[in-house]
Amino acid sequence: MIVNDTSGDRIESIGTAEAIEAFVPRIGRSVSLDHAAQLLGVSRRTIYNRIRDGRLQTIRTMNGSQRVLIDSMISVVDGGGGMSEI
């Protein structure tokens, strides 16, 4: 997976869990549903399905937006059998 950090630098060929963890200091403890889909390499619909199935945990912001907890993304990638399980 190739990702860009917030400074625009490319981070080449790192695993999905490492890519997610690379964003933690910059974005806090949660990400938007679109960003979660991008980081996990799945569609937005898949993110909604995994939230409904209980595989991903979310929080609601004060304005009602739903955000995916990074810890739940990491646990799905690390302990959930890899990306095929997402």
N, CA, C and O of each residue as an XYZ file, in Angstrom:
344
protein
N       0.845     -1.168      0.000
C       0.000      0.000      0.000
C       0.891      1.232      0.000
O       1.858      1.300      0.759
N       0.575      2.200     -0.838
C       1.305      3.456     -0.880
C       0.374      4.540     -0.368
O      -0.746      4.691     -0.857
N       0.838      5.288      0.611
C       0.020      6.353      1.180
C       0.825      7.633      1.238
O       2.055      7.602      1.208
N       0.138      8.752      1.321
C       0.772     10.048      1.518
C       0.475     10.491      2.933
O      -0.659     10.381      3.397
N       1.484     10.991      3.619
C       1.205     11.552      4.934
C       0.769     13.003      4.750
O       0.701     13.490      3.622
N       0.479     13.688      5.835
C      -0.062     15.036      5.728
C       0.937     16.047      5.183
O       0.535     17.119      4.731
N       2.212     15.738      5.215
C       3.202     16.661      4.658
C       3.387     16.438      3.164
O       4.139     17.173      2.524
N       2.718     15.440      2.596
C       2.826     15.158      1.180
C       3.888     14.140      0.841
O       4.030     13.770     -0.325
N       4.644     13.671      1.831
C       5.665     12.663      1.581
C       4.996     11.317      1.320
O       3.980     10.988      1.932
N       5.565     10.562      0.426
C       5.022      9.230      0.147
C       5.645      8.219      1.086
O       6.845      8.255      1.360
N       4.818      7.324      1.569
C       5.293      6.214      2.382
C       5.106      4.980      1.511
O       3.975      4.558      1.273
N       6.181      4.409      1.042
C       6.134      3.327      0.070
C       6.010      1.961      0.718
O       6.645      1.682      1.735
N       5.200      1.126      0.127
C       5.143     -0.300      0.406
C       5.152     -0.660      1.893
O       6.043     -1.361      2.372
N       4.165     -0.177      2.594
C       4.016     -0.591      3.983
C       2.720     -1.365      4.102
O       1.812     -1.200      3.287
N       2.635     -2.202      5.110
C       1.430     -2.987      5.309
C       0.263     -2.122      5.727
O       0.437     -0.973      6.133
N      -0.931     -2.686      5.623
C      -2.140     -1.939      5.935
C      -2.174     -1.485      7.386
O      -2.504     -0.330      7.656
N      -1.844     -2.356      8.319
C      -1.852     -1.977      9.733
C      -0.849     -0.857      9.978
O      -1.132      0.073     10.733
N       0.318     -0.935      9.350
C       1.316      0.107      9.520
C       0.842      1.414      8.904
O       1.105      2.487      9.447
N       0.145      1.333      7.773
C      -0.381      2.541      7.136
C      -1.406      3.214      8.028
O      -1.412      4.438      8.162
N      -2.267      2.423      8.636
C      -3.266      2.978      9.546
C      -2.577      3.614     10.743
O      -2.914      4.731     11.134
N      -1.616      2.911     11.325
C      -0.914      3.433     12.497
C      -0.105      4.677     12.163
O       0.110      5.520     13.034
N       0.353      4.812     10.906
C       1.113      5.989     10.504
C       0.261      7.247     10.579
O       0.801      8.341     10.745
N      -1.051      7.121     10.462
C      -1.942      8.268     10.500
C      -2.370      8.640     11.909
O      -2.861      9.749     12.117
N      -2.204      7.769     12.869
C      -2.733      7.989     14.213
C      -2.303      9.320     14.821
O      -3.173     10.064     15.275
N      -1.023      9.665     14.860
C      -0.653     10.929     15.503
C      -1.222     12.158     14.801
O      -1.414     13.196     15.433
N      -1.490     12.054     13.524
C      -1.933     13.207     12.756
C      -3.442     13.394     12.787
O      -3.916     14.525     12.675
N      -4.201     12.333     12.933
C      -5.645     12.456     12.810
C      -6.403     12.099     14.069
O      -7.633     12.141     14.077
N      -5.705     11.752     15.127
C      -6.412     11.422     16.350
C      -6.838      9.976     16.389
O      -6.172      9.108     15.824
N      -7.939      9.714     17.049
C      -8.336      8.337     17.291
C      -9.428      7.814     16.375
O      -9.851      6.667     16.516
N      -9.891      8.630     15.441
C     -10.929      8.179     14.516
C     -10.727      8.813     13.148
O     -10.034      9.821     13.009
N     -11.343      8.205     12.143
C     -11.269      8.720     10.772
C     -12.670      8.706     10.175
O     -13.555      8.004     10.663
N     -12.861      9.479      9.128
C     -14.138      9.479      8.425
C     -14.353      8.113      7.763
O     -13.409      7.344      7.582
N     -15.581      7.832      7.413
C     -15.883      6.569      6.756
C     -15.162      6.462      5.416
O     -14.667      5.393      5.060
N     -15.103      7.553      4.682
C     -14.384      7.548      3.398
C     -12.896      7.267      3.588
O     -12.293      6.514      2.823
N     -12.311      7.880      4.616
C     -10.888      7.675      4.874
C     -10.627      6.240      5.333
O      -9.624      5.637      4.950
N     -11.528      5.693      6.153
C     -11.401      4.299      6.584
C     -11.437      3.366      5.379
O     -10.646      2.426      5.292
N     -12.352      3.626      4.453
C     -12.445      2.804      3.244
C     -11.162      2.885      2.434
O     -10.674      1.874      1.928
N     -10.618      4.091      2.312
C      -9.370      4.277      1.566
C      -8.216      3.537      2.240
O      -7.449      2.845      1.570
N      -8.090      3.675      3.546
C      -6.994      3.027      4.263
C      -7.086      1.504      4.206
O      -6.067      0.820      4.116
N      -8.314      0.975      4.259
C      -8.492     -0.470      4.251
C      -8.586     -1.048      2.840
O      -8.566     -2.266      2.660
N      -8.686     -0.182      1.854
C      -8.752     -0.646      0.464
C     -10.071     -1.308      0.111
O     -10.111     -2.251     -0.680
N     -11.162     -0.804      0.708
C     -12.497     -1.353      0.442
C     -13.438     -0.208      0.100
O     -13.064      0.962      0.177
N     -14.659     -0.555     -0.278
C     -15.641      0.470     -0.613
C     -16.295      1.045      0.642
O     -16.214      0.471      1.728
N     -16.936      2.181      0.462
C     -17.680      2.800      1.563
C     -18.806      1.869      2.021
O     -19.086      1.774      3.215
N     -19.445      1.187      1.079
C     -20.513      0.238      1.412
C     -19.974     -0.876      2.312
O     -20.653     -1.287      3.253
N     -18.768     -1.367      2.036
C     -18.159     -2.405      2.867
C     -17.941     -1.887      4.281
O     -18.146     -2.620      5.248
N     -17.528     -0.630      4.410
C     -17.356     -0.038      5.743
C     -18.684     -0.048      6.486
O     -18.735     -0.441      7.651
N     -19.761      0.379      5.827
C     -21.089      0.348      6.463
C     -21.483     -1.068      6.872
O     -22.027     -1.276      7.957
N     -21.209     -2.041      6.002
C     -21.533     -3.430      6.335
C     -20.753     -3.916      7.551
O     -21.308     -4.596      8.414
N     -19.464     -3.569      7.625
C     -18.638     -4.010      8.763
C     -19.053     -3.308     10.055
O     -18.931     -3.885     11.135
N     -19.537     -2.080      9.958
C     -20.069     -1.394     11.139
C     -21.330     -2.120     11.610
O     -21.492     -2.390     12.800
N     -22.205     -2.427     10.681
C     -23.451     -3.139     11.010
C     -23.162     -4.512     11.612
O     -23.851     -4.942     12.537
N     -22.139     -5.207     11.087
C     -21.762     -6.538     11.580
C     -21.027     -6.489     12.914
O     -20.832     -7.521     13.556
N     -20.620     -5.291     13.333
C     -19.893     -5.152     14.590
C     -18.394     -5.324     14.460
O     -17.688     -5.356     15.468
N     -17.892     -5.435     13.241
C     -16.448     -5.595     13.038
C     -15.689     -4.289     13.190
O     -14.521     -4.282     13.579
N     -16.355     -3.181     12.881
C     -15.756     -1.861     13.056
C     -16.609     -1.069     14.036
O     -17.839     -1.124     13.995
N     -15.945     -0.336     14.909
C     -16.645      0.483     15.885
C     -16.578      1.943     15.456
O     -15.596      2.390     14.864
N     -17.642      2.675     15.767
C     -17.702      4.081     15.391
C     -18.087      4.941     16.581
O     -18.542      4.460     17.619
N     -17.886      6.225     16.383
C     -18.386      7.220     17.321
C     -19.166      8.245     16.508
O     -18.994      8.353     15.294
N     -20.016      8.988     17.185
C     -20.732     10.094     16.552
C     -20.156     11.400     17.080
O     -19.947     11.560     18.283
N     -19.905     12.318     16.177
C     -19.421     13.627     16.596
C     -20.604     14.462     17.065
O     -21.757     14.051     16.928
N     -20.319     15.617     17.609
C     -21.385     16.482     18.099
C     -22.319     16.940     16.981
O     -23.490     17.220     17.233
N     -21.817     17.018     15.763
C     -22.678     17.434     14.651
C     -23.358     16.247     13.975
O     -24.045     16.422     12.968
N     -23.175     15.042     14.517
C     -23.877     13.859     14.011
C     -23.102     13.012     13.027
O     -23.593     11.964     12.605
N     -21.898     13.433     12.645
C     -21.090     12.632     11.724
C     -20.654     11.344     12.407
O     -20.426     11.311     13.616
N     -20.544     10.294     11.619
C     -20.073      9.010     12.133
C     -18.616      8.848     11.735
O     -18.251      9.092     10.585
N     -17.773      8.431     12.694
C     -16.353      8.236     12.442
C     -15.939      6.860     12.934
O     -16.452      6.374     13.942
N     -15.005      6.228     12.218
C     -14.534      4.886     12.540
C     -13.350      4.996     13.489
O     -12.419      5.763     13.246
N     -13.391      4.221     14.577
C     -12.285      4.209     15.530
C     -11.090      3.476     14.924
O     -11.231      2.373     14.396
N      -9.922      4.096     15.004
C      -8.715      3.510     14.431
C      -8.379      2.185     15.106
O      -7.952      1.245     14.437
N      -8.564      2.097     16.420
C      -8.271      0.843     17.122
C      -9.073     -0.323     16.551
O      -8.559     -1.437     16.457
N     -10.324     -0.080     16.169
C     -11.123     -1.174     15.609
C     -10.618     -1.550     14.222
O     -10.693     -2.718     13.839
N     -10.100     -0.576     13.456
C      -9.534     -0.880     12.143
C      -8.274     -1.723     12.294
O      -8.075     -2.686     11.553
N      -7.429     -1.364     13.249
C      -6.194     -2.103     13.463
C      -6.499     -3.522     13.925
O      -5.864     -4.472     13.468
N      -7.464     -3.673     14.828
C      -7.779     -5.013     15.323
C      -8.378     -5.888     14.223
O      -8.148     -7.098     14.204
N      -9.141     -5.293     13.309
C      -9.685     -6.067     12.189
C      -8.563     -6.538     11.274
O      -8.560     -7.685     10.827
N      -7.623     -5.662     10.998
C      -6.516     -6.015     10.101
C      -5.575     -7.006     10.758
O      -5.188     -7.997     10.138
N      -5.203     -6.754     12.005
C      -4.240     -7.622     12.697
C      -4.845     -8.941     13.160
O      -4.256    -10.000     12.947
N      -5.994     -8.888     13.779
C      -6.550    -10.098     14.381
C      -7.695    -10.713     13.623
O      -8.149    -11.804     13.968
N      -8.169    -10.047     12.609
C      -9.348    -10.533     11.909
C      -9.077    -11.390     10.703
O      -9.982    -11.637      9.905
N      -7.849    -11.852     10.549
C      -7.568    -12.733      9.424
C      -7.133    -12.007      8.175
O      -7.094    -12.604      7.099
N      -6.807    -10.744      8.287
C      -6.303    -10.005      7.135
C      -7.418     -9.328      6.354
O      -8.579     -9.330      6.764
N      -7.042     -8.753      5.231
C      -7.967     -7.961      4.431
C      -9.100     -8.776      3.850
O     -10.173     -8.229      3.594
N      -8.899    -10.077      3.630
C      -9.981    -10.884      3.059
C     -11.163    -10.968      4.007
O     -12.286    -11.230      3.576
N     -10.923    -10.749      5.295
C     -11.998    -10.765      6.276
C     -12.764     -9.470      6.326
O     -13.882     -9.428      6.839
N     -12.176     -8.404      5.796
C     -12.843     -7.105      5.840
C     -13.883     -7.112      4.776
O     -14.595     -6.123      4.602
